[in-house]
């Protein structure tokens, strides 16, 4: 991904808990498959949890509820 260009959009999706939309953006910019994009999304999610915890409206324990990959 031109990571610098797409990260703000991905970050917005992560904070809003729009997991599929964020994965889609990563796939589009990286040209990768779903597993690789989900791995990258998860890594970015963890980084945002550490650096911007106040931006999340749900706790880490419930963020992935209802999402099955």
C-alpha positions as CSV (number, residue, x, y, z in Angstrom):
1,X,0.0,0.0,0.0
2,X,1.3,3.4,-0.4
3,X,1.0,3.0,3.4
4,X,1.2,6.7,4.0
5,X,-1.7,7.5,1.7
6,X,-4.1,4.8,2.8
7,X,-3.4,4.6,6.5
8,X,-5.7,7.4,7.6
9,X,-8.6,5.8,5.8
10,X,-7.8,2.4,7.2
11,X,-7.4,3.9,10.7
12,X,-10.8,5.5,10.4
13,X,-12.3,2.1,9.6
14,X,-10.5,0.4,12.4
15,X,-11.6,3.0,15.0
16,X,-15.2,2.8,13.7
17,X,-15.1,-1.0,13.9
18,X,-15.7,-1.3,10.1
19,X,-13.5,-4.3,9.8
20,X,-14.5,-5.4,6.3
21,X,-14.2,-1.9,4.9
22,X,-10.7,-1.6,6.3
23,X,-9.7,-5.0,4.9
24,X,-11.0,-3.9,1.5
25,X,-8.9,-0.7,1.5
26,X,-5.8,-2.7,2.3
27,X,-6.5,-5.3,-0.4
28,X,-7.1,-2.5,-2.9
29,X,-3.9,-0.7,-2.1
30,X,-1.7,-3.8,-1.6
31,X,-3.2,-6.0,-4.3
32,X,-3.2,-8.9,-1.8
33,X,-5.6,-11.5,-0.7
34,X,-7.9,-11.5,2.2
35,X,-5.7,-13.4,4.7
36,X,-2.7,-11.0,4.1
37,X,-5.0,-8.0,4.3
38,X,-6.6,-9.2,7.5
39,X,-3.1,-9.8,9.0
40,X,-2.2,-6.3,8.2
41,X,-5.4,-4.9,9.5
42,X,-4.9,-6.8,12.8
43,X,-1.4,-5.5,13.1
44,X,-2.5,-1.9,12.5
45,X,-5.4,-2.4,15.0
46,X,-3.0,-3.5,17.7
47,X,-0.8,-0.5,17.0
48,X,-3.7,1.9,17.2
49,X,-4.9,0.3,20.4
50,X,-1.5,1.1,21.9
51,X,-1.2,4.6,20.5
52,X,-4.8,5.9,20.4
53,X,-6.8,3.9,23.0
54,X,-9.0,6.9,23.7
55,X,-10.4,6.8,20.1
56,X,-12.1,3.4,20.5
57,X,-15.7,3.1,21.7
58,X,-15.5,-0.6,22.4
59,X,-13.0,-2.5,24.5
60,X,-10.4,-4.8,23.1
61,X,-12.3,-7.8,24.5
62,X,-15.4,-7.1,22.4
63,X,-13.9,-5.5,19.3
64,X,-14.0,-8.7,17.2
65,X,-17.4,-9.9,18.4
66,X,-19.5,-11.0,15.5
67,X,-16.6,-11.1,13.0
68,X,-15.6,-14.5,11.7
69,X,-12.8,-14.9,9.3
